[in-house]
Amino acid sequence: MRAWSVTRPGPVEEDPLRLVERPVPVPGDDELLVRVRACGVCRTDLHVAEGDLPVRRPGVTPGHEVVGVVAGKGAAVADFAVGDRVGVAWLRWTDGECRYCLRGSENLCPRSRYTGWDADGGYAEYTTVPAGFAHRLPGELDDVALAPLLCAGIIGYRALRRTSLPHRGRLGLYGFGGSAHLCAQVALAEEATVHVLTRGADARRLALELGAASARDAYELPPEPLDAAILFAPVGDLVPVALRALDRGGVLAVAGIHLSDVPPLHYETDLFYEKELRSVTSNTRADAREFLAKAARHGIHATTHTYPLSQAPQALRDLKAGRFDGAAVLVNDLS
């Protein structure tokens, strides 16, 4: 098969990905072999390609928003059949026995492994996934529409839950890419007022089209104090900006896996009055199931821009440069 490999992490403008030939992977006893049909392009893929995340698997194949078809399975797999459509997401494996897993916080498992970072992902013709971490997908949506839901959607959903947003609360979203524009739809379906703060004019236009009450530059104040906010942009400078926009008792959740340095916070103006700053770490499988069910029920949909899988490096360059709103999806043209 053909697959993209991060041969030498570095700026995407310098082409750290190479298209390589590899044997089709053989699934382990508890794994599925998945023929990739579509794979979303996530900012985490950019962090892997550029080396913002430390190398865990040399030459790894990125991609963790995979929609595909079961092409084979290990001897111990009973719940899936060849031909089933499945999703492969970021969280690939947890030990199931540490104190975090046992209390329902498998996203904090110290031994957790991740698709497209610890193991080869979906920028390829085939990938594998432990059957217990594969997701059954709602039949109403096509492959391209589903792909961004498998990370951008799931992590946005967890970030929203981390804010403890009250019913009909006022939510601010800083950055408005693949994850934020799906999170906004969930919040709107739950009757929140959504204010978007982002640099891109196209993104602000999309926010208003989806029903946001306002859309302004990221460094401006929203038109009213916020009960909660989520920082999707990997820009540490925005942390004090978002904290200052919160009402008393408000919560800011930082949704990214990578963030530039946060400047010093001024206690009285940024944190006083019981404001809270929370991080978001991956997700649980329960988060994924809840979100996918909610997406089907409320018609949550991604604004997508398709690229051939053979053009994966260009998709990453365009993501970095902010050349599209919504989410990019690679469609397999290699098979």
N, C-alpha and C positions, 0 to 999 in steps of 0.2 A: 504494500500500500504506500501511498504518498502522505506525508505529514509535514507540518511546519515545526521547526526545531529552533529554540533559542540557543544558538551556538555560542554567542558571545554577548551577554547583556550589555546594553548601551542605548543611547538615544535612537528612537525609531527612525529618525532621519538618516541614520547610518546603517540601516538594515540589519538589525541583530537577528532576524529570523532567516532561516534557510529552508528551502523545500527539499526534503530528503526522502529516500526510499527505505522502508522498514518492513520486516515481516508483519503480517496481520497478527495482532496479539492473541495469545491463547488464554481464554478465561480460566481463572482458578475455580476450585470446586464450588465456591459460593458466589461466583461472579457471572455477569452477563457480558457477552460480546455484542456491542452495539454498532450497527452501520449508521454513520452520521448522515443526517439529511440537512440539518441546519444547526448553526451554533452562533449564539449572540456574542457580541464584542463588548467586553466589560472593561471598565477602567482598571480593574485588578490585573487583567491581561497586560495592560500597558505597564503597570508596575513590575510585573514579572519580566517582561521583555527588556525594560530599561534598567533593571537591577535595583529598583527601589525596595523590592522584597528580596531578601537574601536567597541565593541559589540553594535549593534543596535537592533538585534532581538535575544534574548537568544535561544540557540539551533537551530540556523538557518541551513537550508540546503543550501550548496554552489552550485555554478554552474550557469553560465550565457552565455554559448555558446551552446544553446539548439536547436537541430533539433528534431521536433516531428510532431504529427498528431493531428488535432483538434478532441477531443473526446466529447466535449460538449461546450455550449456557453450560455451566459446570454441573457435575453430577449431583450436587447437593441442592440445586435450585428447583423448587417445586411450584413457586407462585407465578412464574412467568413462562410464556411459550414463545417459540420462534415466531416472528411476525408481529408480536405485540409492539405498539408504539410506547416509548418510555422517554423520560427526561433524566438527564444527568446534571447534577448541580454541584456547587462549590464544596459542600461538606461530603467527603468521600467515605470516611471511616472514623469511628470512635471505639474505645475499648469496651464500653458498656459496663465497666466494673469499678471505675474510680468514683470518688465521692461526688464529683460533679455530675457524672452520668446517672448515678443512682438517685440524685435529687432532682433529675429532670433538666439539668443544665449541660447537656452533652456538647453544646457549643463551646464550653470552657474546658473540655477534656484536654489534659496536657499532652496526650498522645494522638490527638486528632490529626487526620490527614486530609489533604485537599486536592480536588481535581484540577489539573493544569498547573500545579505547583509541586506537590509531592509525587504525583503520578501523571502520566500523559493524558491530555484532555482532548477536546473536540475540534481543534484545528487540524483535522486528519480525516481519512476515509473511515476509520474504525477507532473505537475506544472501548475500554472495559469499565465496569462499575460493580461493586459488591451489590448483590440483589437487594439486600436490606436497605440500601441507600439510593435505589432507583425509584423514580416517581411515576406513578400512573397519571396520565394526562387527560384533561377533559376533551371530549370529542368534538366540541363545538368550534374550536380554533384550529387554524392551520399551523404548519410547522414554524413558519416565520413569525407569526403572531405569538406563538407560545415561547419561543426561545428566550426573549428577554425576561419573561416572568420567572425563569428558573434561578436567577440570582438578583438582578435588578429589582424585580418585584418582591422576592422573598425578603431581601435585606431591607428594602424600604418598609415593608410591613413590620419587620421586627423593630426597626428604628422608630416607627410610629408608636408601637406598643411601649417602647422604652421611655417615651415622653410622658406617659400617663395623661395624655390629652383629655380634658373633661368633655363630656357630651356637649356638642355645639360650641366647642372651644375655638380659639383663634390660633391658627398654626402658621408658622413661618417656615418656608423652605429656602435654604441658601444653596444655590446651584440648582439647575433644572435640566439634568440629563436623563439617561435611561431610567435610573432608579427613582429619582424625584418625581418624574411625570407619571409614574405608576402609583407611587405613594399618594400623590395629590388626588388621584381618582378614588382611592380607598377612603381618604379623609373626607372628600366631598360626599361620597356615598353614605358616610356616617354622620353627615350634617355639620361638618366643621366648616368654619370660614378659613380659606387658605390664602395666604399672601406669599408671593414668590419674589425672591430677591436674587438676581443673577445677572451676569455681565452681558449675555448675548441677546440681541434684539429679536432674533428668531425664537429663542427659548421663551422670552417674555411674551411674544405673540402666541405661542403654543399654550402657555399657561392661561392666558385669558380665554383662548378658545375652549379649553377644557373646563373653565368655570371658576378660575381663581378670582378673588375679589380685587386683587391688585397685582401688578408686576412692576418692580422697580430694580434699579441697579443694586448690586450686592452690598454696597457700602452706604446706601441710603437707609433711613428709618422707615419701617412700614407705617401705614396710616393710622394704626392703633397699636397699643401694647399687645404683646403675644402671650398666650397661656403656655405655649410650647413652641419649640423650633427644632429643626433638624438641619445639621450641616452636612451636605453631600459633597460640596466642593472640597478638594484636599488642601485647603488653604488655611493654615493656622492663624493668619492675621484676622480671619473672620470670626474667630471664637469670641473675643471681647465685643466685637460689633453685634453679634447675635445675642450675647448675654445682656447687653445694654438695651436691646429691643424687648426683652422679656418683662412682663408684669410681675408683681410680687408673687413669689411662690412658683414661678415658671421654671420649666425644665428645658435644657438644651441637650440634645443627643447628637453625638458625632458619629456619622454612619460609615466613614471610610476606613479601609484597612491601613491606609497610609495617610499621614498628615504632615505638612511642613510645620516647623517650630511655631509654637504658640507664644506670642509676646507676653510680657508681664501683665498680670491682671490687677486692676485697682479694686480693692475689696469693696469699698463703699459704693462705687458706681456700677461695678460689674457683677458682684456676688451677694451683696447684702440683701436683706428682705427674703432670705431663704430660697434664693435661686439655686438651681442645681445644674451641674455639668456631668453628663453621663456618656460613657463610650458604648459602642455596639460591637460585639464580637461574633462574627459569623451568624449562624442561625441553628435552630434545632429542626429535626424532621417534622415535628409537630407544627412549627411555624410554617413550613412549606405546605403541609396539608391544609392548614387553615387558610393560608393565602390563596392557594389554587382553587379551593372551594369558593372562597369569596369572589375571586376573579370571575369564575364561571357564573356565579349568581348575579353579580352586579355589572357584568359586561366590561370589566376592566380590560383595557386594550393598550398595546404599545404602539406608538408612532414609530414606524420602522423604515430603515433605509437598507436595501439589500446590496451585498457585494458578492461576487463569486469567491468561493473559498480560495481559489488561486490568487486572489488579490488581497489576502489577509493583511500583509504589511501596509497597503494603502489605507485600509480601514482603520488600522491603529494610528497611522499618521493623521488621518482626518479627525479621529476622536481627540487626539492630543490638541489639534489646532482648533477644535470647536466648529468644524465645518458642517455639522448637521445637528438638528434638534432630535429629541427622542433617542432611539437606539439603533445601532447598526447590527445587521445579522448577515452572517456568511452562509451562503447556500452552496452545498457540495456540488462542484462541477468537476471534481477530480475522478469520480467513479464512473 
